Every structure is written in structure tokens, then in C-alpha cells.
Amino acid sequence: MKKLLLVLLIVTGLFNVNAQVANQANDLYNCDINNDGFEVFDLTLNDIVIFGAQDPADFSLTYHLTQADADSAINVIISPTNFINTANPQSIFARLERNSDGNFDTTDFALIASPIPVVQTPFPLEAC
């Protein structure tokens, strides 16, 4: 009886054995060359992390500025390899959608433009 129920759940799609998972992505850091809080980021550095062991050929991965956009699959970031942050830090939302059925999962990560430290000239040392 338990086996029959499991088969029925799988056949009807109520129980998905192969659910897609958008694995937790890493925050991305860049040196802020001119200390203005903005830099160019390559969001695709997180592709391999988000896919994990899942076959990238079976999925579409897109990046978005808001969770609502990722959930709705709208307002995709057009140039994820050359994205300039608009806030510091800035949240980015990734949507991993299975091509065969449209099921999706999302994850998020931060972009952080780290300021370059200011080098100060030390005072000369004096011996007594």
C-alpha cells in the first residue's frame, strides 16, 4: 500500500524526487579602486555554486535585483558578467528554473565593493 501511494504521488507530480535546488551562492567582493562604492562584478562566478551537482543543461539561471523579480522571472540582469552595483552592499537574487517543467528555486547573495585602504606615512622613529 505504501509503495502504491508513493508511485501515485510521483506520477501525479505531488512528490518531486528530482527537485531543483538553487544552492546558496557566495557573496562577491571587489576592490573599490576609486573608493566611490561602485565596481564591476561578474555575477556568473556564482553559477557553479548555484548549480552544484545539477546538470546546467537542464536549467536556466538568471539574476535579478529583487526577490519579487526573481519569483516572477522578470527584469533579468542583461549583462551578468559586467554588472555595476547600484548600492553597497547590494543584494542579488538568482533564479534557477528547470527547463522541462518550469519549477524554480531562488537564492541570494551580496555584492560588496571594498574600499582600498589609505596608506599613511609613519612618523620617523627617534632613539633616545
Backbone as a printed PyTorch tensor [residue, N CA C, xyz], in Angstrom:
tensor([[[  0.8250,  -1.1920,   0.0000],
         [  0.0000,   0.0000,   0.0000],
         [  0.8760,   1.2650,   0.0000]],

        [[  1.9680,   1.2830,   0.8060],
         [  2.8560,   2.4440,   0.8530],
         [  3.5330,   2.6650,  -0.4970]],

        [[  3.9330,   1.5650,  -1.1540],
         [  4.5780,   1.6850,  -2.4620],
         [  3.6030,   2.2450,  -3.4880]],

        [[  2.3670,   1.8050,  -3.4460],
         [  1.3560,   2.2890,  -4.3740],
         [  1.1070,   3.7840,  -4.1760]],

        [[  1.0500,   4.2170,  -2.9350],
         [  0.8520,   5.6330,  -2.6360],
         [  2.0230,   6.4600,  -3.1450]],

        [[  3.2460,   5.9960,  -2.9380],
         [  4.4310,   6.7000,  -3.4080],
         [  4.4270,   6.8050,  -4.9260]],

        [[  4.0960,   5.7320,  -5.6080],
         [  4.0230,   5.7450,  -7.0710],
         [  2.9700,   6.7410,  -7.5320]],

        [[  1.8180,   6.7680,  -6.8960],
         [  0.7670,   7.7180,  -7.2650],
         [  1.2010,   9.1600,  -7.0470]],

        [[  1.9050,   9.4300,  -5.9570],
         [  2.3880,  10.7870,  -5.6840],
         [  3.4000,  11.2260,  -6.7260]],

        [[  4.2910,  10.3300,  -7.1170],
         [  5.2950,  10.6700,  -8.1260],
         [  4.6310,  10.8890,  -9.4790]],

        [[  3.7270,   9.9980,  -9.8690],
         [  3.0500,  10.1050, -11.1660],
         [  2.2180,  11.3760, -11.2490]],

        [[  1.5390,  11.7420, -10.1960],
         [  0.6970,  12.9370, -10.2200],
         [  1.4900,  14.2210, -10.0200]],

        [[  2.7770,  14.1020,  -9.6850],
         [  3.6140,  15.2820,  -9.5290],
         [  3.5230,  15.9440,  -8.1710]],

        [[  2.8220,  15.3430,  -7.2380],
         [  2.7050,  15.9420,  -5.9070],
         [  3.9800,  15.7480,  -5.0900]],

        [[  4.7650,  14.7680,  -5.4760],
         [  6.0100,  14.4920,  -4.7750],
         [  7.1090,  14.4560,  -5.8190]],

        [[  8.0070,  15.4150,  -5.7880],
         [  9.0290,  15.5350,  -6.8160],
         [ 10.3570,  15.0170,  -6.2800]],

        [[ 10.8090,  13.8800,  -6.8190],
         [ 12.0540,  13.2700,  -6.3610],
         [ 13.2560,  14.0910,  -6.7990]],

        [[ 13.1590,  14.7310,  -7.9630],
         [ 14.2840,  15.4600,  -8.5340],
         [ 14.0800,  16.9690,  -8.4510]],

        [[ 13.7440,  17.4660,  -7.2970],
         [ 13.5040,  18.9010,  -7.1370],
         [ 14.7880,  19.6770,  -7.3910]],

        [[ 14.6480,  20.7800,  -8.1000],
         [ 15.7960,  21.6400,  -8.3300],
         [ 16.1130,  22.3990,  -7.0570]],

        [[ 17.3850,  22.6900,  -6.8810],
         [ 17.8120,  23.4420,  -5.7070],
         [ 18.7840,  24.5220,  -6.1630]],

        [[ 18.4660,  25.7650,  -5.8410],
         [ 19.3990,  26.8590,  -6.0660],
         [ 20.2750,  26.9280,  -4.8160]],

        [[ 21.4610,  26.3550,  -4.9020],
         [ 22.3610,  26.3150,  -3.7460],
         [ 22.7770,  27.7220,  -3.3350]],

        [[ 23.0490,  27.8920,  -2.0420],
         [ 23.4130,  29.2080,  -1.5140],
         [ 24.6870,  29.7160,  -2.1860]],

        [[ 24.5840,  30.8630,  -2.8110],
         [ 25.7050,  31.4720,  -3.5180],
         [ 26.6130,  32.2180,  -2.5410]],

        [[ 27.8370,  32.4720,  -2.9860],
         [ 28.8130,  33.2080,  -2.1890],
         [ 28.6550,  34.7080,  -2.4200]],

        [[ 28.8860,  35.4890,  -1.3710],
         [ 28.9570,  36.9310,  -1.5550],
         [ 30.1700,  37.2320,  -2.4320]],

        [[ 30.0450,  38.2490,  -3.2860],
         [ 31.1400,  38.6230,  -4.1740],
         [ 31.7380,  39.9460,  -3.7140]],

        [[ 33.0590,  39.9870,  -3.6510],
         [ 33.7920,  41.1720,  -3.2180],
         [ 34.6640,  41.6800,  -4.3520]],

        [[ 34.7570,  42.9960,  -4.4760],
         [ 35.6610,  43.6220,  -5.4290],
         [ 36.3380,  44.8000,  -4.7510]],

        [[ 37.5770,  45.0510,  -5.1180],
         [ 38.2700,  46.2330,  -4.5990],
         [ 37.7000,  47.4650,  -5.2820]],

        [[ 37.3190,  48.4190,  -4.4840],
         [ 36.7610,  49.6670,  -4.9980],
         [ 37.9310,  50.5990,  -5.3220]],

        [[ 38.3760,  50.5660,  -6.5550],
         [ 39.5960,  51.2560,  -6.9860],
         [ 39.5840,  52.7430,  -6.6420]],

        [[ 38.4650,  53.4270,  -6.8580],
         [ 38.4310,  54.8680,  -6.5900],
         [ 37.6060,  55.2220,  -5.3500]],

        [[ 37.2990,  54.2270,  -4.5250],
         [ 36.5800,  54.4370,  -3.2560],
         [ 35.2650,  55.1970,  -3.4060]],

        [[ 34.5180,  54.9020,  -4.4880],
         [ 33.2190,  55.5560,  -4.6650],
         [ 32.0460,  54.6220,  -4.3290]],

        [[ 32.3530,  53.3570,  -3.9630],
         [ 31.3030,  52.4100,  -3.5930],
         [ 30.7670,  51.5790,  -4.7470]],

        [[ 31.3120,  51.7890,  -5.9490],
         [ 30.8010,  51.0840,  -7.1280],
         [ 31.9370,  50.3890,  -7.8680]],

        [[ 31.6350,  49.1890,  -8.3510],
         [ 32.6170,  48.4130,  -9.1130],
         [ 31.8850,  47.4980, -10.0780]],

        [[ 32.6230,  46.9180, -10.9930],
         [ 32.0780,  45.9610, -11.9480],
         [ 32.2120,  44.5640, -11.3440]],

        [[ 31.1100,  43.8040, -11.3680],
         [ 31.0870,  42.4470, -10.8220],
         [ 30.7040,  41.4520, -11.9090]],

        [[ 31.2750,  40.2570, -11.8230],
         [ 30.8930,  39.1410, -12.6860],
         [ 30.0240,  38.1990, -11.8540]],

        [[ 28.7040,  38.3270, -12.0050],
         [ 27.7640,  37.5220, -11.2220],
         [ 27.8770,  36.0400, -11.5630]],

        [[ 28.3280,  35.7310, -12.7740],
         [ 28.4010,  34.3370, -13.2120],
         [ 29.4700,  33.5360, -12.4770]],

        [[ 30.2930,  34.2030, -11.6790],
         [ 31.2490,  33.4670, -10.8390],
         [ 30.5130,  32.5410,  -9.8750]],

        [[ 29.2470,  32.8450,  -9.5960],
         [ 28.4410,  32.0190,  -8.6930],
         [ 27.6660,  30.9110,  -9.4030]],

        [[ 27.7170,  30.8620, -10.7310],
         [ 26.9490,  29.8470, -11.4700],
         [ 27.2320,  28.4410, -10.9490]],

        [[ 28.4870,  28.0670, -10.8860],
         [ 28.8540,  26.6970, -10.4930],
         [ 28.3980,  26.3830,  -9.0720]],

        [[ 28.4150,  27.3770,  -8.2020],
         [ 27.9680,  27.1810,  -6.8160],
         [ 26.4530,  26.9640,  -6.7810]],

        [[ 25.7200,  27.7730,  -7.5230],
         [ 24.2570,  27.6880,  -7.5280],
         [ 23.7910,  26.3640,  -8.1430]],

        [[ 24.4220,  25.9450,  -9.2490],
         [ 24.0640,  24.6620,  -9.8700],
         [ 24.4240,  23.4770,  -8.9850]],

        [[ 25.5500,  23.5460,  -8.2850],
         [ 26.0080,  22.4040,  -7.5030],
         [ 26.2250,  21.2060,  -8.4210]],

        [[ 25.6820,  20.0490,  -8.0600],
         [ 25.8530,  18.8170,  -8.8390],
         [ 24.8090,  18.6770,  -9.9460]],

        [[ 23.9070,  19.6430, -10.0680],
         [ 22.8460,  19.5760, -11.0800],
         [ 23.4220,  19.9110, -12.4600]],

        [[ 22.9120,  19.2900, -13.4910],
         [ 23.3900,  19.4950, -14.8580],
         [ 22.9050,  20.8500, -15.3810]],

        [[ 23.8250,  21.7840, -15.6580],
         [ 23.4240,  23.1070, -16.1510],
         [ 22.6060,  23.0530, -17.4430]],

        [[ 22.7420,  21.9900, -18.2310],
         [ 21.9830,  21.8710, -19.4730],
         [ 20.4800,  21.7150, -19.2160]],

        [[ 20.1210,  21.2990, -18.0040],
         [ 18.7120,  21.0720, -17.6630],
         [ 18.0290,  22.3000, -17.0700]],

        [[ 18.7780,  23.3890, -16.8920],
         [ 18.2530,  24.5450, -16.1600],
         [ 18.5560,  25.8600, -16.8640]],

        [[ 17.8020,  26.8860, -16.4930],
         [ 18.0900,  28.2680, -16.8720],
         [ 18.3790,  29.0230, -15.5840]],

        [[ 19.4650,  29.7730, -15.5800],
         [ 19.8650,  30.5540, -14.4100],
         [ 19.8540,  32.0250, -14.7910]],

        [[ 19.0930,  32.8130, -14.0280],
         [ 19.0220,  34.2470, -14.2770],
         [ 19.2700,  35.0010, -12.9790]],

        [[ 19.6940,  36.2580, -13.1160],
         [ 19.9690,  37.1160, -11.9630],
         [ 19.0320,  38.3170, -11.9930]],

        [[ 18.5950,  38.7480, -10.7810],
         [ 17.5940,  39.8120, -10.6480],
         [ 17.9640,  40.7360,  -9.4880]],

        [[ 17.3840,  41.9450,  -9.5030],
         [ 17.6440,  42.9220,  -8.4450],
         [ 16.7380,  42.7610,  -7.2330]],

        [[ 15.5960,  42.0870,  -7.3940],
         [ 14.6790,  41.8970,  -6.2680],
         [ 14.1950,  40.4490,  -6.2170]],

        [[ 13.7570,  40.0310,  -5.0450],
         [ 13.1920,  38.6960,  -4.8810],
         [ 11.9160,  38.5560,  -5.7040]],

        [[ 11.0930,  39.6150,  -5.7250],
         [  9.8430,  39.5720,  -6.4930],
         [ 10.1150,  39.3730,  -7.9850]],

        [[ 11.1460,  40.0440,  -8.5050],
         [ 11.5010,  39.8620,  -9.9220],
         [ 11.9860,  38.4410, -10.1880]],

        [[ 12.7710,  37.8920,  -9.2680],
         [ 13.2550,  36.5130,  -9.4280],
         [ 12.0830,  35.5360,  -9.3830]],

        [[ 11.1630,  35.7430,  -8.4680],
         [  9.9930,  34.8630,  -8.3610],
         [  9.1250,  34.9270,  -9.6160]],

        [[  9.0340,  36.1070, -10.2220],
         [  8.1850,  36.3050, -11.3990],
         [  8.9350,  36.1200, -12.7200]],

        [[ 10.2450,  35.9050, -12.6450],
         [ 11.0870,  35.7540, -13.8500],
         [ 11.0120,  36.9810, -14.7520]],

        [[ 11.0620,  38.1800, -14.1440],
         [ 11.0390,  39.4220, -14.9170],
         [ 12.2580,  40.2660, -14.5640]],

        [[ 12.5250,  41.2660, -15.4060],
         [ 13.6200,  42.2110, -15.1770],
         [ 14.9490,  41.4990, -14.9220]],

        [[ 15.3040,  40.6350, -15.8380],
         [ 16.5700,  39.8970, -15.7490],
         [ 17.7320,  40.8640, -15.9290]],

        [[ 18.7950,  40.6830, -15.1620],
         [ 20.0150,  41.4630, -15.3630],
         [ 20.6140,  41.0120, -16.6950]],

        [[ 20.6860,  41.9370, -17.6400],
         [ 21.0660,  41.6290, -19.0210],
         [ 22.5420,  41.2450, -19.1560]],

        [[ 23.4280,  41.9150, -18.4310],
         [ 24.8720,  41.6560, -18.5440],
         [ 25.4290,  41.1630, -17.2120]],

        [[ 25.1640,  39.9060, -16.8550],
         [ 25.6310,  39.4290, -15.5510],
         [ 27.1510,  39.3100, -15.4280]],

        [[ 27.8730,  39.3310, -16.5530],
         [ 29.3400,  39.2630, -16.4800],
         [ 29.9670,  40.6320, -16.3190]],

        [[ 29.1570,  41.6770, -16.4420],
         [ 29.6770,  43.0400, -16.4160],
         [ 28.6810,  43.9550, -15.7070]],

        [[ 28.3460,  43.6010, -14.4560],
         [ 27.3050,  44.3110, -13.7200],
         [ 27.9310,  45.3040, -12.7490]],

        [[ 27.4790,  46.5470, -12.8070],
         [ 27.9410,  47.5730, -11.8650],
         [ 26.8890,  47.7060, -10.7650]],

        [[ 27.3230,  47.5090,  -9.5250],
         [ 26.3890,  47.5990,  -8.4010],
         [ 25.8050,  49.0030,  -8.3060]],

        [[ 24.5850,  49.0830,  -7.7770],
         [ 23.9080,  50.3740,  -7.6160],
         [ 23.7890,  50.7680,  -6.1500]],

        [[ 24.2020,  49.8840,  -5.2560],
         [ 24.2340,  50.1370,  -3.8120],
         [ 25.4210,  49.3540,  -3.2640]],

        [[ 25.8550,  49.6960,  -2.0760],
         [ 26.9860,  48.9980,  -1.4760],
         [ 26.7650,  48.8320,   0.0220]],

        [[ 26.4960,  47.5990,   0.4770],
         [ 26.3770,  46.3610,  -0.3020],
         [ 25.0560,  46.3050,  -1.0530]],

        [[ 24.9860,  45.3660,  -2.0150],
         [ 23.7700,  45.1850,  -2.8120],
         [ 23.4060,  43.7090,  -2.8550]],

        [[ 22.1150,  43.4280,  -2.6700],
         [ 21.6290,  42.0510,  -2.7750],
         [ 21.3090,  41.7340,  -4.2240]],

        [[ 21.6720,  40.5210,  -4.6250],
         [ 21.3380,  39.9950,  -5.9460],
         [ 20.5740,  38.6930,  -5.7230]],

        [[ 19.5550,  38.4630,  -6.5520],
         [ 18.7180,  37.2790,  -6.4190],
         [ 18.8580,  36.4320,  -7.6800]],

        [[ 19.1660,  35.1550,  -7.4880],
         [ 19.3420,  34.2330,  -8.6030],
         [ 18.1440,  33.2960,  -8.6710]],

        [[ 17.6840,  33.0280,  -9.8930],
         [ 16.5640,  32.1210, -10.1300],
         [ 17.0830,  30.9430, -10.9590]],

        [[ 16.9210,  29.7400, -10.4280],
         [ 17.2950,  28.5090, -11.1220],
         [ 16.0080,  27.7910, -11.5080]],

        [[ 15.7370,  27.7380, -12.8180],
         [ 14.4840,  27.1650, -13.3170],
         [ 14.7680,  25.9140, -14.1450]],

        [[ 14.0380,  24.8460, -13.8250],
         [ 14.1810,  23.6150, -14.6020],
         [ 13.4830,  23.7970, -15.9390]],

        [[ 14.2160,  23.5380, -17.0300],
         [ 13.6910,  23.7500, -18.3810],
         [ 12.4940,  22.8580, -18.6970]],

        [[ 12.4640,  21.6510, -18.1680],
         [ 11.4270,  20.6880, -18.5410],
         [ 10.0450,  21.0100, -17.9790]],

        [[  9.9850,  21.6640, -16.8120],
         [  8.6650,  21.8870, -16.2180],
         [  8.4490,  23.2810, -15.6210]],

        [[  9.4680,  24.1320, -15.6540],
         [  9.3050,  25.4960, -15.1450],
         [  9.4030,  25.6390, -13.6410]],

        [[  9.5910,  24.5290, -12.9140],
         [  9.7830,  24.6470, -11.4660],
         [ 11.0770,  25.4030, -11.2010]],

        [[ 11.0840,  26.1910, -10.1280],
         [ 12.2630,  27.0090,  -9.8610],
         [ 12.5370,  27.1150,  -8.3730]],

        [[ 13.7360,  27.5720,  -8.0830],
         [ 14.1560,  27.8910,  -6.7240],
         [ 15.0160,  29.1420,  -6.8300]],

        [[ 15.1310,  29.8790,  -5.7350],
         [ 15.9350,  31.1000,  -5.7410],
         [ 16.9350,  31.0880,  -4.5910]],

        [[ 17.9440,  31.8890,  -4.7510],
         [ 18.9260,  32.1240,  -3.6990],
         [ 19.3810,  33.5680,  -3.8430]],

        [[ 20.0740,  34.0690,  -2.8550],
         [ 20.5610,  35.4470,  -2.9400],
         [ 21.9750,  35.5270,  -2.4180]],

        [[ 22.6390,  36.6220,  -2.7740],
         [ 23.9950,  36.8910,  -2.2960],
         [ 24.2310,  38.3940,  -2.3710]],

        [[ 25.3090,  38.8350,  -1.7640],
         [ 25.6090,  40.2650,  -1.7070],
         [ 26.7920,  40.6010,  -2.5980]],

        [[ 26.7640,  41.8100,  -3.1270],
         [ 27.9110,  42.3940,  -3.8140],
         [ 28.4850,  43.4490,  -2.8840]],

        [[ 29.7850,  43.3820,  -2.6760],
         [ 30.4220,  44.3090,  -1.7470],
         [ 31.6480,  44.9110,  -2.4150]],

        [[ 31.6400,  46.2410,  -2.5790],
         [ 32.7900,  46.9680,  -3.1070],
         [ 33.6070,  47.4370,  -1.9110]],

        [[ 34.7400,  46.7830,  -1.6950],
         [ 35.5810,  47.0790,  -0.5270],
         [ 36.5230,  48.2330,  -0.8320]],

        [[ 36.5000,  49.2680,   0.0130],
         [ 37.3870,  50.4050,  -0.2400],
         [ 38.8600,  50.0220,  -0.0770]],

        [[ 39.6740,  50.6630,  -0.8860],
         [ 41.1130,  50.4490,  -0.7720],
         [ 41.5990,  51.2320,   0.4370]],

        [[ 42.3950,  50.5970,   1.2970],
         [ 42.8650,  51.3150,   2.4910],
         [ 43.7750,  52.4900,   2.1190]],

        [[ 43.6790,  53.5240,   2.9240],
         [ 44.5180,  54.7010,   2.7320],
         [ 45.8390,  54.4620,   3.4520]],

        [[ 46.9230,  54.6010,   2.7070],
         [ 48.2550,  54.4100,   3.2900],
         [ 48.7260,  55.7490,   3.8420]],

        [[ 49.1320,  55.7270,   5.1030],
         [ 49.6270,  56.9450,   5.7270],
         [ 51.1170,  56.8140,   5.9840]],

        [[ 51.8180,  57.9200,   5.8110],
         [ 53.2500,  57.9250,   6.0590],
         [ 53.4830,  57.9330,   7.5670]],

        [[ 54.2790,  56.9840,   8.0660],
         [ 54.5350,  56.9510,   9.5000],
         [ 55.4790,  58.0660,   9.9350]],

        [[ 55.3750,  58.4160,  11.2140],
         [ 56.3110,  59.3870,  11.7710],
         [ 57.6910,  58.7470,  11.8910]],

        [[ 58.7490,  59.5400,  11.7320],
         [ 60.0820,  58.9460,  11.8600],
         [ 60.3250,  58.4880,  13.3210]],

        [[ 61.0030,  57.3750,  13.4470],
         [ 61.3430,  56.8640,  14.7670],
         [ 62.5710,  57.5730,  15.2890]],

        [[ 62.5760,  57.8740,  16.5730],
         [ 63.7290,  58.5260,  17.1880],
         [ 64.2230,  57.6740,  18.3430]],

        [[ 65.5110,  57.5430,  18.4230],
         [ 66.1030,  56.7790,  19.5250],
         [ 66.4990,  57.7560,  20.6230]],

        [[ 66.3520,  57.2960,  21.8760],
         [ 66.7180,  58.1540,  22.9970],
         [ 68.2130,  58.1320,  23.2150]]])
